[in-house]
């Protein structure tokens, strides 16, 4: 197949991934604001979409980690072809859709890296991946970022209740609700500086592999704009299934907790984006929500839900790598193999969407609790103490 056609197909699939990343990660910025009533659902996703688009233009450090870091650049460009990148994206998109259907806030970042690594190893060998960059820029941040965000949110939540303990409950919570408008917006902006860049990096890597850019090039303006628009559109449509999990099923979030969780998340993401760490904003936000539950007396954290989320984090990268590797093995055989991968991926994606319509979650029922998890709630943190 002509290289140009292959590159165009890969760019389209990359933008589809970016779109799924948007609705998969809407909860990162807005779940707690929607859960506390600080913002109406449709208003929340509209604000998040706009700020994701703005954030996409603020930095390209993470994009260059992907386009010229994890996948090695060789003397003739890179040790990976557009077909292999296509296969890696298939693994990432399918994992995003599967975890969205299950309402699990898994990592789109690790799904993307897993798919690309699996495809690169199958198609070009273990030497195609810079394992040092993977460890320092992806694995270590993945382990540390939710802990850091959780500790920051826990301390901030505790401080918020201590500082306002003499204020009326209605007055204090009203002030924090207004504050959440700012903190949630900051998370959305931070999300754009990190997650939108990952697709920019993939498209840039594809253009380098196809010979349309030189090795080490930064993302062109049209790549930045298209990725920003794709993730903004996905964000606006709202990932309500995951938003319910983050906002209602981990812990019952109050306005002070929501403000603390969002502030902790935003600070962690912005610092990581500046350093070029392609971390999972989903992990950061989920860790911050857990921290906010631990920081409030009489709050309960549903550890059963947290355990399922953590399990999804652990298996995301290897699961996406397996799918990406299988897709690369089939797609690399011939044009027919490439078509087979595309058709199977489309069928799987449509099947997951059809299944989701049997029990839809929308902006109208996103804040309804899940009774199945109430019985698994942990004992309140600090039970018996004064809030």
Secondary structure, 3 states (H helix, E strand, C coil): CCHHHHHHHHHHHHHHHHHHHHHHCHHHHHHHHHHHCCCCHHHHHHHHHHHHHHHHCCCCHHHHHHHHHHECCCCCCCCCCHHHHHHHHHHHHHHHHHHHHHCCCCCHHHHHHHHHHHHHHHHHCHHHECHHHHHHHHHHHHHHHHHHHHHHHHHHHHHHHHHCCCCCHHHHHHHHHHHHHHHHHHHHHHHHHHHHHHHHHHHHHHHHHCCCCCCCCCCCHHHHHHHHHHHHHHHHHCCHHHHHHHHHHCCCCCHHHHHHHHHHHHHHHHHHHHHCCCCCHHHHHHHHHHHHHHCCCCECCCHHHHHHHHHHHHHHHHHHHHHHHHHHHHHCCCHHHHHHHHHHHHHHHHHHHHHHHHHCCCCCCCCCCCHHHHCCCCCCECCCCCC
